[in-house]
């Protein structure tokens, strides 16, 4: 937990000011009882009005100063805790940016959200309470007990015993509660996962009339989370009466033994009053310390979950090679194999092919043949298990990811749009794009017609994920966004599947002019989409069956012929 705090690199000047104001607050808190004792002993008991007024004025000044220090201490404590939370969330976000497709199998999205929000918030609250409540407690307890012994040995002994009893009860309680906090955070992960899944799939749930079933599953997660929290709160609830009993016992003991000593002349009334205040301060700070210590086990669990992400070594790492500028551009797969983590069999087996500048390479095959995996390997969303993927002769594993991805334009199989306007989404490809450039990209992607129909046109607001658009509209905007980037390599992962044949044909025709000096890699299910490709790669069970043009494959590739015949009529086959 404190290792995370050190790594946040909080400004040392702010920490020094925080410590200073906390120390001054504690000094004032412990000095006030002594002033009270002096007023009673030397002023009230002796009838010295001037002493009462002068000491009272000093007491008021100390109280005001203590209050100001308390306010400033709280301010700097909040500043430190908030800065820690901000920097930790930033580190978590940067770490998630480096996670590959396979890394996300280890950390579920719902868990990453919980760790970045609730877990960090728990640590933020704990650190704030640590500085304000827990850190001053040892100082107040030690000095307070010493001052109590200084006033009277018996009084000091009573206060010391009460403090030790409270601490003795807390230790086993914390040990018992610690494992429960881990289950609390896991339960929160499960709730986030359930809620996210339910909201994302709400249409399917309603279409299959499964609202009741999903509600029961959600209730199960809610009940499990509530049950653990209730157990923890029951334990804490049992502690409160005990704490009150100890405080009441201290008051009775101090009053009883203090009264006896005053009656015998062995103690002054002011000293007993001071011991009262010392005892209350000590017990109050101990209670606050116990309250904070209760949260520390949960904070430790949260810190461990955060460190699990921050300490994780991403599968994909940066190299230090750089792509030399060249008029020629070549993308080459050499004996590439790929296997997903925890999978027994390889998805790709000895894949080798070459894509050159100004050419279009299409990949087609049955479901599960590995087409999308090849598409993900090019921008290094995945890394090949063995073999090489070369860009201008350099293994892309040796190129910094940022540099390599600047040259790659990728449209995934499932188009995703961000919440915001159409213009905001297109500018993900080029932040400085002009309105004319947005229009040009939308026109090439065949999206300009439906954009112009919107009342706000390019300022039309898109919901998260693009749920207020059709599948074809999302695909066209995703393609337009990629066109804004003007990459050297275009990768379309079945990006035309939601388009009608007319729009598909118009889009491919418009793309030819834009991509004539680039490499185009198209993954497709429809033969009509790839018939005019310079080379077509036919995949079957992760292996390349053959490579050729449409005409060549129709002449000698049974797998391709079977796919073509299942999609095209006899007339279309003849015309093709």
C-alpha positions as CSV (number, residue, x, y, z in Angstrom):
1,X,0.0,0.0,0.0
2,X,2.7,2.5,1.0
3,X,4.8,1.3,-2.0
4,X,2.1,2.6,-4.2
5,X,2.1,5.9,-2.3
6,X,5.9,6.2,-2.8
7,X,5.5,5.5,-6.5
8,X,2.9,8.3,-6.8
9,X,5.8,10.7,-6.0
10,X,3.8,13.2,-4.0
11,X,5.3,16.7,-3.7
12,X,7.6,16.6,-0.7
13,X,7.0,20.2,0.2
14,X,3.2,19.5,0.5
15,X,4.0,16.5,2.8
16,X,6.3,18.6,5.0
17,X,3.5,21.2,5.4
18,X,1.0,18.5,6.2
19,X,3.3,17.0,8.9
20,X,3.9,20.5,10.3
21,X,0.3,21.4,10.7
22,X,-0.6,18.0,12.1
23,X,2.2,18.4,14.7
24,X,1.0,21.9,15.6
25,X,-2.6,20.7,15.9
26,X,-1.5,17.9,18.3
27,X,0.7,20.3,20.3
28,X,-2.3,22.6,20.8
29,X,-4.6,19.8,21.6
30,X,-2.3,18.6,24.4
31,X,-1.5,22.0,25.7
32,X,-5.1,23.1,26.2
33,X,-5.8,20.7,29.2
34,X,-2.7,22.1,30.9
35,X,-4.0,25.6,30.5
36,X,-7.4,24.5,31.9
37,X,-5.6,22.9,35.0
38,X,-3.7,26.1,35.5
39,X,-6.8,28.3,35.4
40,X,-8.5,26.1,38.0
41,X,-5.5,25.6,40.3
42,X,-3.9,29.0,40.1
43,X,-6.9,31.2,39.2
44,X,-10.3,29.9,40.3
45,X,-9.0,28.1,43.5
46,X,-7.0,31.2,44.5
47,X,-9.5,33.8,43.4
48,X,-7.0,35.4,41.1
49,X,-9.2,37.0,38.4
50,X,-6.3,38.5,36.5
51,X,-4.7,35.1,36.1
52,X,-8.0,33.6,34.9
53,X,-8.4,36.4,32.3
54,X,-4.8,36.3,31.0
55,X,-4.6,32.5,30.9
56,X,-8.1,32.4,29.4
57,X,-6.9,34.8,26.6
58,X,-3.9,32.5,25.9
59,X,-6.2,29.5,25.9
60,X,-8.5,31.2,23.4
61,X,-5.5,32.0,21.2
62,X,-4.2,28.4,21.4
63,X,-7.7,27.1,20.5
64,X,-8.0,29.3,17.5
65,X,-4.5,28.4,16.3
66,X,-5.2,24.7,16.8
67,X,-8.4,25.1,14.8
68,X,-6.6,26.8,11.9
69,X,-3.9,24.2,11.9
70,X,-6.6,21.5,11.9
71,X,-8.2,23.1,8.8
72,X,-4.9,23.4,7.0
73,X,-3.9,19.9,8.0
74,X,-7.2,18.6,6.5
75,X,-6.7,20.6,3.4
76,X,-3.2,19.3,2.7
77,X,-4.3,15.8,3.7
78,X,-7.1,15.9,1.1
79,X,-4.6,17.4,-1.5
80,X,-2.1,14.6,-0.9
81,X,-4.8,11.8,-1.1
82,X,-6.4,13.3,-4.2
83,X,-3.1,13.6,-5.9
84,X,-2.2,10.0,-5.1
85,X,-5.6,8.9,-6.6
86,X,-5.1,10.9,-9.7
87,X,-1.6,9.6,-10.4
88,X,-2.5,6.0,-9.6
89,X,-5.5,6.1,-11.9
90,X,-3.3,7.6,-14.6
91,X,-0.8,4.8,-14.2
92,X,-3.5,2.2,-14.3
93,X,-5.0,3.7,-17.5
94,X,-1.5,3.8,-19.2
95,X,-0.9,0.2,-18.2
96,X,-4.3,-0.9,-19.7
97,X,-3.3,0.8,-22.9
98,X,-0.3,-1.6,-23.2
99,X,-2.4,-4.8,-22.6
100,X,-2.9,-7.0,-25.6
101,X,-6.1,-8.8,-26.6
102,X,-4.8,-11.9,-24.7
103,X,-3.9,-9.8,-21.6
104,X,-7.5,-8.8,-21.3
105,X,-8.4,-12.4,-20.7
106,X,-6.5,-12.2,-17.4
107,X,-8.1,-8.9,-16.4
108,X,-11.8,-8.7,-17.1
109,X,-13.0,-5.3,-18.2
110,X,-15.4,-5.1,-15.2
111,X,-12.5,-5.8,-12.8
112,X,-10.3,-3.2,-14.4
113,X,-13.1,-0.6,-14.0
114,X,-13.5,-1.6,-10.3
115,X,-9.7,-1.3,-9.7
116,X,-9.5,2.1,-11.4
117,X,-12.5,3.5,-9.5
118,X,-13.6,1.8,-6.3
119,X,-10.2,0.3,-5.3
120,X,-8.4,3.6,-5.9
121,X,-11.1,5.5,-4.0
122,X,-10.7,3.2,-1.0
123,X,-7.0,3.9,-0.9
124,X,-7.6,7.6,-1.3
125,X,-10.0,7.6,1.7
126,X,-7.7,5.5,3.8
127,X,-4.6,7.7,3.1
128,X,-6.7,10.8,4.0
129,X,-7.8,9.3,7.2
130,X,-4.3,8.0,7.9
131,X,-2.9,11.5,7.9
132,X,-5.7,13.1,9.8
133,X,-6.6,10.4,12.4
134,X,-4.1,7.5,12.6
135,X,-0.8,9.3,12.3
136,X,-1.5,11.8,15.2
137,X,-2.8,9.0,17.4
138,X,0.6,7.6,18.7
139,X,1.8,11.1,19.4
140,X,-1.4,12.0,21.4
141,X,-1.5,8.6,23.2
142,X,2.2,8.6,24.3
143,X,2.4,12.3,25.3
144,X,-1.1,12.2,26.8
145,X,-0.2,9.1,29.0
146,X,3.1,10.8,30.1
147,X,1.2,14.0,31.0
148,X,-1.4,11.9,32.9
149,X,1.4,10.2,34.9
150,X,2.9,13.6,35.5
151,X,-0.4,14.7,37.0
152,X,-0.9,11.5,39.1
153,X,0.6,8.0,38.8
154,X,-2.8,6.3,39.4
155,X,-4.6,8.5,36.9
156,X,-1.9,7.7,34.3
157,X,-2.1,4.0,35.0
158,X,-5.9,4.0,34.4
159,X,-5.5,5.8,31.1
160,X,-2.7,3.4,30.0
161,X,-4.7,0.3,30.9
162,X,-7.7,1.6,29.0
163,X,-5.6,2.3,25.9
164,X,-4.0,-1.2,26.0
165,X,-7.4,-2.9,26.3
166,X,-8.7,-1.1,23.2
167,X,-5.7,-2.0,21.2
168,X,-5.8,-5.6,22.4
169,X,-9.4,-6.0,21.2
170,X,-8.7,-4.5,17.8
171,X,-5.8,-6.9,16.7
172,X,-7.9,-10.1,16.5
173,X,-10.8,-8.3,14.9
174,X,-8.6,-6.9,12.1
175,X,-7.2,-10.4,11.5
176,X,-10.6,-11.9,11.3
177,X,-12.0,-9.2,9.0
178,X,-9.1,-9.0,6.5
179,X,-10.1,-12.0,4.3
180,X,-13.7,-10.6,4.1
181,X,-12.6,-7.4,2.4
182,X,-11.0,-9.4,-0.5
183,X,-14.4,-11.0,-1.0
184,X,-16.1,-7.6,-0.9
185,X,-14.0,-6.3,-3.8
186,X,-14.5,-9.6,-5.8
187,X,-18.2,-9.2,-5.2
188,X,-18.1,-5.7,-6.6
189,X,-16.3,-7.0,-9.7
190,X,-19.0,-9.5,-10.2
191,X,-21.7,-6.8,-9.9
192,X,-20.0,-4.6,-12.4
193,X,-19.7,-7.5,-14.8
194,X,-23.3,-8.5,-14.5
195,X,-24.6,-4.9,-14.8
196,X,-22.4,-4.2,-17.8
197,X,-23.4,-7.4,-19.5
198,X,-27.1,-6.8,-18.9
199,X,-27.1,-3.3,-20.2
200,X,-25.0,-4.2,-23.3
201,X,-27.3,-7.2,-24.1
202,X,-30.6,-5.6,-23.1
203,X,-32.1,-6.1,-26.6
204,X,-31.3,-9.8,-26.5
205,X,-32.7,-10.2,-23.0
206,X,-36.0,-8.6,-24.0
207,X,-36.2,-10.4,-27.3
208,X,-35.9,-13.8,-25.5
209,X,-38.1,-12.6,-22.7
210,X,-35.4,-13.3,-20.1
211,X,-35.8,-10.2,-18.0
212,X,-36.9,-12.3,-15.0
213,X,-34.0,-14.7,-15.3
214,X,-31.4,-11.9,-15.6
215,X,-33.0,-10.1,-12.6
216,X,-32.6,-13.3,-10.5
217,X,-28.9,-13.5,-11.5
218,X,-28.4,-9.9,-10.6
219,X,-30.2,-10.4,-7.3
220,X,-27.8,-13.3,-6.5
221,X,-24.8,-11.1,-7.1
222,X,-26.3,-8.2,-5.0
223,X,-27.3,-10.6,-2.2
224,X,-23.8,-12.1,-2.0
225,X,-22.2,-8.7,-1.9
226,X,-24.7,-7.5,0.8
227,X,-24.2,-10.6,2.9
228,X,-20.4,-10.1,3.2
229,X,-20.9,-6.4,4.1
230,X,-23.5,-7.2,6.7
231,X,-21.1,-9.7,8.4
232,X,-18.4,-7.0,8.5
233,X,-20.7,-4.4,9.9
234,X,-22.0,-6.8,12.6
235,X,-18.4,-7.2,13.8
236,X,-18.0,-3.5,13.9
237,X,-21.3,-3.0,15.6
238,X,-20.2,-5.3,18.4
239,X,-17.1,-3.2,18.9
240,X,-18.9,0.1,19.5
241,X,-20.6,-0.9,22.8
242,X,-17.3,-2.3,24.0
243,X,-15.6,1.0,23.2
244,X,-18.3,3.0,25.0
245,X,-18.0,0.7,28.0
246,X,-14.2,1.3,28.1
247,X,-14.8,5.1,27.9
248,X,-17.4,5.1,30.6
249,X,-15.2,2.9,32.8
250,X,-12.3,5.4,32.4
251,X,-14.6,8.3,33.4
252,X,-15.8,6.5,36.4
253,X,-12.3,5.4,37.5
254,X,-10.8,8.8,37.0
255,X,-13.6,10.5,38.9
256,X,-13.5,7.9,41.7
257,X,-9.8,7.7,42.3
258,X,-9.3,11.4,41.5
259,X,-12.0,12.4,44.0
260,X,-10.3,10.2,46.7
261,X,-6.9,11.8,46.1
262,X,-8.3,15.4,46.1
263,X,-10.1,14.6,49.4
264,X,-6.8,13.4,50.8
265,X,-4.9,16.4,49.5
266,X,-2.7,14.4,47.2
267,X,-4.1,15.9,44.0
268,X,-5.5,19.3,42.8
269,X,-8.9,19.7,41.1
270,X,-7.3,21.2,38.0
271,X,-5.0,18.3,37.6
272,X,-7.9,15.9,37.7
273,X,-9.7,18.0,35.1
274,X,-6.6,17.9,32.9
275,X,-6.5,14.1,33.3
276,X,-10.2,13.9,32.2
277,X,-9.3,15.9,29.0
278,X,-6.2,13.8,28.4
279,X,-8.1,10.6,28.8
280,X,-10.9,11.8,26.4
281,X,-8.4,13.0,23.8
282,X,-6.4,9.7,24.1
283,X,-9.5,7.6,23.8
284,X,-11.0,9.6,21.0
285,X,-7.8,9.4,19.0
286,X,-7.6,5.7,19.7
287,X,-11.2,5.2,18.5
288,X,-10.4,7.2,15.4
289,X,-7.2,5.1,14.9
290,X,-9.2,1.9,15.3
291,X,-11.7,3.2,12.8
292,X,-8.9,3.8,10.3
293,X,-7.2,0.5,11.1
294,X,-10.5,-1.2,10.3
295,X,-10.2,0.2,6.8
296,X,-6.5,-0.6,6.3
297,X,-7.2,-4.4,5.7
298,X,-9.6,-3.4,2.9
299,X,-7.1,-0.8,1.6
300,X,-4.4,-3.5,1.6
301,X,-6.6,-5.8,-0.5
302,X,-7.3,-2.9,-2.9
303,X,-3.6,-2.0,-3.1
304,X,-2.8,-5.7,-3.9
305,X,-5.4,-5.7,-6.7
306,X,-4.0,-2.4,-8.2
307,X,-0.4,-3.7,-7.9
308,X,-1.4,-6.9,-9.7
309,X,-2.3,-4.7,-12.8
310,X,0.7,-2.3,-12.5
311,X,3.2,-5.1,-12.0
312,X,1.9,-7.2,-14.8
313,X,4.2,-7.5,-17.7
314,X,2.3,-7.0,-21.0
315,X,2.6,-9.7,-23.6
316,X,3.5,-7.1,-26.3
317,X,6.7,-5.2,-25.8
318,X,8.3,-2.3,-27.7
319,X,11.5,-2.7,-29.7
320,X,13.9,0.0,-30.7
321,X,14.1,-0.5,-34.5
322,X,12.8,2.1,-36.9
323,X,11.3,1.8,-40.3
324,X,13.4,3.5,-42.9
325,X,11.6,5.7,-45.4
326,X,11.4,4.0,-48.7
327,X,9.4,4.3,-52.0
328,X,8.8,0.5,-51.7
329,X,6.5,-0.8,-49.1
330,X,6.3,-4.5,-48.3
331,X,4.4,-6.5,-45.7
332,X,5.5,-10.1,-45.3
333,X,4.3,-13.0,-43.2
334,X,7.0,-15.7,-42.9
335,X,6.0,-19.0,-41.3
336,X,3.7,-17.4,-38.8
337,X,2.1,-19.5,-36.2
338,X,-0.3,-18.4,-33.5
339,X,-1.9,-20.0,-30.5
340,X,-4.2,-18.3,-28.0
341,X,-3.2,-18.6,-24.3
342,X,-4.6,-21.8,-22.6
343,X,-5.6,-23.2,-26.0
344,X,-4.4,-26.6,-27.0
345,X,-4.2,-26.1,-30.8
346,X,-2.7,-23.4,-33.0
347,X,-5.1,-21.1,-34.7
348,X,-2.6,-20.3,-37.5
349,X,-0.1,-22.7,-39.0
350,X,2.9,-21.7,-41.1
351,X,1.3,-18.7,-42.7
352,X,3.5,-17.1,-45.4
353,X,2.5,-14.5,-48.0
354,X,3.7,-11.1,-49.2
355,X,1.7,-7.9,-49.7
356,X,3.3,-5.1,-51.9
357,X,2.6,-1.4,-52.3
358,X,-0.3,-0.7,-54.6
359,X,-1.8,-4.2,-54.3
360,X,-4.9,-5.6,-52.6
361,X,-4.6,-8.9,-50.7
362,X,-7.9,-10.6,-49.7
363,X,-8.3,-13.4,-47.2
364,X,-11.3,-15.7,-47.2
365,X,-12.2,-18.9,-45.5
366,X,-14.7,-20.6,-43.3
367,X,-15.7,-19.6,-39.8
368,X,-12.8,-20.2,-37.3
369,X,-10.2,-20.5,-40.1
370,X,-8.1,-17.7,-38.5
371,X,-8.9,-14.7,-40.8
372,X,-9.5,-12.1,-38.0
373,X,-6.4,-13.4,-36.2
374,X,-4.2,-12.5,-39.1
375,X,-5.9,-9.0,-39.2
376,X,-5.1,-8.5,-35.5
377,X,-1.5,-9.6,-35.9
378,X,-0.7,-6.7,-38.4
379,X,-1.3,-3.8,-35.9
380,X,0.1,-6.0,-33.1
381,X,-3.1,-6.4,-31.2
382,X,-1.7,-9.9,-30.9
383,X,1.9,-11.1,-31.3
384,X,2.7,-14.2,-33.4
385,X,3.7,-17.2,-31.3
386,X,6.4,-18.0,-33.8
387,X,7.6,-16.9,-37.2
388,X,8.0,-13.3,-38.4
389,X,5.8,-10.5,-39.7
390,X,8.0,-8.0,-41.6
391,X,7.3,-4.4,-42.6
392,X,9.9,-3.2,-45.1
393,X,12.2,-6.1,-43.9
394,X,12.0,-5.3,-40.2
395,X,10.2,-7.7,-37.7
396,X,7.3,-5.6,-36.3
397,X,8.1,-7.0,-32.9
398,X,11.3,-4.9,-33.0
399,X,9.5,-1.7,-33.9
400,X,7.9,0.6,-31.3
401,X,4.2,0.0,-31.2
402,X,3.4,3.7,-31.6
403,X,5.6,4.0,-34.7
404,X,4.3,0.8,-36.3
405,X,0.6,1.7,-35.7
406,X,1.1,5.1,-37.2
407,X,1.5,3.2,-40.5
408,X,-1.4,0.8,-40.0
409,X,-5.1,1.6,-40.5
410,X,-7.3,-1.0,-38.9
411,X,-11.1,-1.4,-39.1
412,X,-12.2,-4.2,-36.7
413,X,-14.8,-6.7,-37.4
414,X,-17.1,-5.1,-34.9
415,X,-17.1,-1.4,-35.5
416,X,-17.0,0.7,-32.3
417,X,-17.8,4.4,-32.1
418,X,-17.2,6.7,-29.1
419,X,-19.8,8.8,-27.4
420,X,-19.7,12.3,-29.0
421,X,-20.3,13.8,-32.4
422,X,-19.7,12.3,-35.8
423,X,-16.9,14.8,-36.3
424,X,-15.3,13.8,-32.9
425,X,-15.2,10.2,-34.0
426,X,-13.7,10.9,-37.4
427,X,-11.1,13.1,-35.8
428,X,-9.8,10.1,-33.9
429,X,-8.0,9.4,-37.2
430,X,-6.6,13.0,-37.4
431,X,-7.2,15.5,-34.6
432,X,-6.3,18.4,-36.8
433,X,-8.6,17.5,-39.7
434,X,-10.5,20.3,-41.4
435,X,-14.2,20.1,-42.2
436,X,-13.4,19.6,-45.9
437,X,-11.2,16.6,-45.0
438,X,-14.1,15.1,-42.9
439,X,-16.4,15.5,-45.8
440,X,-14.0,13.9,-48.2
441,X,-13.5,10.8,-46.0
442,X,-17.2,10.5,-45.4
443,X,-17.8,10.7,-49.2
444,X,-15.3,8.0,-49.9
445,X,-16.8,5.8,-47.2
446,X,-20.3,6.3,-48.6
447,X,-21.4,7.9,-45.4
448,X,-22.0,11.5,-46.6
449,X,-25.6,10.8,-47.6
450,X,-26.9,9.7,-44.2
451,X,-24.7,12.3,-42.4
452,X,-26.3,15.1,-44.5
453,X,-29.7,13.8,-43.6
454,X,-29.0,14.4,-39.9
455,X,-30.2,17.7,-38.5
456,X,-26.8,18.6,-37.1
457,X,-24.9,16.8,-39.8
458,X,-21.3,16.2,-38.6
459,X,-22.2,17.6,-35.1
460,X,-24.9,14.8,-34.7
461,X,-24.4,13.2,-31.3
462,X,-23.6,9.4,-31.3
463,X,-24.3,7.4,-28.2
464,X,-21.5,5.2,-26.8
465,X,-20.8,2.3,-29.1
466,X,-22.9,3.9,-31.8
467,X,-26.0,2.2,-30.7
468,X,-28.2,4.9,-32.2
469,X,-26.9,4.1,-35.7
470,X,-27.4,1.0,-37.9
471,X,-24.7,-1.6,-38.4
472,X,-23.9,-0.4,-41.9
473,X,-23.7,3.3,-40.8
474,X,-21.3,2.3,-38.0
475,X,-19.1,0.4,-40.4
476,X,-19.0,3.3,-42.9
477,X,-18.0,5.8,-40.2
478,X,-15.3,3.4,-38.9
479,X,-13.9,3.2,-42.4
480,X,-14.1,7.0,-42.8
481,X,-12.2,7.4,-39.4
482,X,-9.5,5.1,-40.7
483,X,-9.3,7.1,-44.0
484,X,-8.6,10.2,-42.0
485,X,-5.4,8.6,-40.8
486,X,-4.0,8.1,-44.3
487,X,-2.0,5.0,-43.4
488,X,0.5,3.0,-45.4
489,X,-1.3,-0.3,-44.7
490,X,-5.1,-0.6,-44.8
491,X,-6.5,-3.6,-42.9
492,X,-10.2,-4.3,-43.2
493,X,-11.4,-7.1,-40.9
494,X,-14.7,-8.0,-42.6
495,X,-15.5,-4.3,-42.5
496,X,-18.1,-4.4,-45.4
497,X,-20.3,-7.2,-44.0
498,X,-23.2,-4.9,-43.0
499,X,-23.3,-3.0,-46.3
500,X,-25.7,-3.8,-49.1
501,X,-24.1,-4.9,-52.4
502,X,-24.6,-1.5,-54.1
503,X,-22.9,0.4,-51.3
504,X,-20.2,-2.2,-51.0
505,X,-19.3,-1.9,-54.7
506,X,-19.4,1.9,-54.6
507,X,-17.2,2.0,-51.5
508,X,-14.6,-0.4,-53.0
509,X,-14.5,1.6,-56.2
510,X,-13.9,4.9,-54.2
511,X,-11.2,3.2,-52.1
512,X,-9.1,2.2,-55.1
513,X,-8.1,5.7,-55.8
514,X,-7.2,6.5,-52.2
515,X,-5.2,3.3,-51.6
516,X,-3.4,3.0,-54.9
517,X,0.0,3.8,-53.2
518,X,-0.7,1.6,-50.1
519,X,-1.0,-2.0,-49.1
520,X,-4.6,-3.2,-48.7
521,X,-5.4,-6.3,-46.7
522,X,-9.1,-7.3,-46.7
523,X,-10.7,-10.0,-44.6
524,X,-14.1,-11.0,-46.1
525,X,-16.8,-13.5,-46.0
526,X,-18.4,-12.4,-49.3
527,X,-16.7,-13.5,-52.6
528,X,-18.2,-10.4,-54.4
529,X,-16.2,-8.1,-52.1
530,X,-12.8,-9.6,-53.1
531,X,-13.2,-10.8,-56.7
532,X,-11.0,-7.9,-58.0
533,X,-8.2,-8.4,-55.4
534,X,-4.7,-8.8,-56.8
535,X,-4.3,-11.9,-54.7
536,X,-6.7,-14.0,-52.7
537,X,-5.6,-16.2,-49.8
538,X,-7.8,-19.1,-49.1
539,X,-7.7,-20.3,-45.4
540,X,-8.9,-23.6,-44.0
541,X,-8.4,-24.6,-40.4
542,X,-5.5,-22.1,-39.9
543,X,-3.6,-23.1,-43.0
544,X,-3.2,-21.5,-46.4
545,X,-4.9,-23.8,-49.0
546,X,-3.8,-21.7,-52.0
547,X,-3.1,-18.2,-53.2
548,X,-4.2,-16.7,-56.5
549,X,-6.6,-14.4,-58.3
550,X,-10.3,-15.1,-58.5
551,X,-10.0,-16.6,-62.0
552,X,-7.1,-18.9,-60.9
553,X,-8.9,-20.0,-57.8
554,X,-12.1,-20.8,-59.6
555,X,-10.0,-23.0,-61.9
556,X,-8.0,-25.0,-59.3
557,X,-9.2,-24.4,-55.7
558,X,-12.1,-26.7,-54.6
559,X,-12.5,-24.8,-51.2
560,X,-12.8,-21.4,-53.0
561,X,-15.2,-22.9,-55.7
562,X,-17.4,-24.2,-52.9
563,X,-17.6,-20.8,-51.2
564,X,-18.2,-19.0,-54.5
565,X,-21.0,-21.4,-55.6
566,X,-22.7,-21.0,-52.2
567,X,-22.9,-17.2,-52.6
568,X,-23.1,-16.5,-56.4
569,X,-25.6,-17.5,-59.0
570,X,-24.6,-19.3,-62.2
571,X,-24.9,-16.1,-64.1
572,X,-22.7,-14.2,-61.6
573,X,-20.1,-16.9,-61.7
574,X,-20.1,-16.7,-65.5
575,X,-19.8,-12.9,-65.5
576,X,-17.1,-13.1,-62.9
